Amino acid sequence: MAKPYTMKDLGYKRTPTIAIRRVTMEDGSEWDVPVQIIVDSRDENYASEKEDTIGFIREGSLSKGEVQDWASNNMNWSDVEDYAVKADTEPKEVDYQEGWCNGESKIVGRL
């Protein structure tokens, strides 16, 4: 069970968000992480400049890509894993013929 996340108080007014970042892992599982964790990390890094990542995105001076970039390049899974929730996704219909013909494959074991 993931812990609930509460927005950090950095000592200045910032815009909160309830958005999530959904990540697909190597095994195909999808995990939801509160975007607030990511923007708190970014804003804390730039606290002397009183960054408000969500506010800046909403006003158009930053793009949503800034959140993705910060998460991928400045954070580790260990920073978010306590708050990550396995996504409740619909099972995908699988085209086994397509997978058989064009899916990634490898020979395992000695020939």
N, C-alpha and C positions, 0 to 999 in steps of 0.2 A: 504494500500500500504506500503510495507516494505521499510525502508530506505536503501540506498546503504551503504555497509561497506567498509571502507578504512583501510588498514593495519596500525597498530600503528608503530610509529617511536620510538624505544627503545634506540636509540643512537649507535647502532651497526648493521652491515650487517646481514640480515636474508633472508631466502628463502621464497618468497610468494607462495600462492597456490590459485587456483580457485575452488578447490574441495568443495563439500557440504556434510553435514551430513543429511541424511534423517531419520526422526524420525516418528514412527507410534504411534499415541496417542490412548488412551483408546477407543475413539469413532470410531477408524479405519481410521481417517484422517491422512494424511502424510504431514509432514512439512519439508522444506529444509532450512538449516541454513548454512551460509558460514563457512567452517572449519577454515578460517583465524581468526574468532573471538575466536575460541577455542585455537588455537595455540598462538595467541596474549596473551591470559590469562595465558597460561602455561609459555610462554617465559618471560612475565613480572614478573611472580613469581620467575623465575630463572635468572633474568636479571644480577645479580652479577656474574653469571657463563657464561653469554653470550650464553644462550641456543638458538638453532635454530632448533626447533622441525621438521619442514619440511625438512630442510637440513640433519638432523640426520636420518630421515626416509629414505630419498633417498640414503644416503650412507650406510644404513643398521645397524647403531648403535642403532636405536630405531625402534619399530614396529608400524604399523598403529593403533594397539590396544591402544597405548599410548594416541591417540587423543580421542578415545571412553572413555577410563578410566578417563581422565581428565575432559571431559564434564560431565560424569555421577556422578563423585565423588567430583568435585570441583566447579561446576557451577550450576546456577539455571536457570529456564526458563526465569525469569525476566532479566537475563543477555543477552539473545539473542532474545527475543520476538519481539523487534522493527525491527529486520533484517530477521525474519522468513517469509517464503512464503509458502502458502499452495501449495503442489505439484500438478502439473497438470498430473494426472495419468489416465491411461486407466481404464474404469470400468472393474472390474473383473467379469468373468462369475461365477455365483453362482450355486452350486449343492445343491438345496434346499432339495432333498431327503437325502443327506449326512448330511446336517445341522440338519434336523428333527430327524434323528436317532442318530447322534453322537455329535451334537453341544452342547455347554454349555447351560443349561436351568435352570429355576427356576420357582416355583409356586409363583405368585404374588397375593396378596389379601387373604382374609379369606376363608378358606374351610369350 
